[in-house]
Amino acid sequence: MTGWLFEALMLLAFGVSWPASIAKSLRTRFVRGKSPMFMAIVMSGYICGIIHKVFNPPAADAGLLARYVLWLYVMDLLLVSTDLTLYILFRKNSAPRSA
């Protein structure tokens, strides 16, 4: 039980930072300082986590949290994908918009 709890807390902690990054990119249309390579590495980690959960699902008697950890991986992957997409869209902008 505690393993699933800490995995879920880790995914929630990582997932909290991405909406702020996405919001800043949308507001300023400026992405200088962001690393697409870093985002791709993070995405590959989430993809590996998803694959692991698909091939090693929780036992039938596992708690509710254990069954939803996969969706935290998916949510985090979607957030990072969105940030990477914004990077691609705004990478040529030379100066941030004023907020």
N, C-alpha and C positions, 0 to 999 in steps of 0.2 A: 504493500500500500504506500509506504513512504517513498519508494522509488518513483512511482507514478506521480506523486504529489510534487516532488522536487523537479521532475522533468517538466511538468506542467508549469510550475513557477518559473523555471528557466525560460521556457518558451514565451510566457507572458512578459517577463522582464525584457527579453530581446524584442518582443513585438511592440512594446510601449514606445520605443524610440523612433520607429519608422513613421508613424503618423505625423510626428512633429517635423521630421525631415521632408516628408511629402508636402505638408502644408507650407513650409518655407519655400520650397521649390515652386509651388503653384502661385504663391503670393508674389515672389520676387522675379520669377522666370529666369533665375540665375543659379547655376549648379557648380561653379568653380569651387574646387576644394573637395568635391566628392570623387570617389574612386570607383569607376565601373568595374575594375578588376576585383576590388574588395566585395562589391555587391554580388558579383558573379560567384565568388568563392562562398559567400554566405548562402546564396541560393543553392549551390551544389550541396552544401551541408544539410539544408532543409530537405532537398530531394532525397539525399541518402537516408535521412530520418524517416521520410514518408515510405520509402521502399522497405526499410527495416520493419516499420509498423504493418505494412501490407503483408509481408512474408512471415511476420511473427506477431500475429494478433494476440490481444490479451486473452487469458483463460476465461472460460465461461463464468467462473465465479469471481472474476475481477470486479472491482468497484466501478461505479459510473465514471469516475474521472479517467480511469485507464482506457475506457472505450472512446473518450473524446480527445485524447492527446493527439491523435492523428490529425484532427481538425485544427488544432493549434499550429501544427507544422504547416498545414495548407494555408491557414490565415497568414502566418508569418511569410511564407513564400510569396503569396499574393502581394503583400505589402512591399517586400523588397523588389519584386518584379515591377510594381508601380513606380517605385523610386528610380529604378534603372530606366524605365521607359521615359520618365520625365528627364532624366539625365540626357538620354539620346535626343529628345525633342529640343531641349534648351541648351545643349552644349556649346552652340556657336554664339550665344548671347554674350556680349562683351561687358555689360555693366548691369548690376541689379536694378530693378525698378524700385522706386521709393515706395515704402509701405503705406 
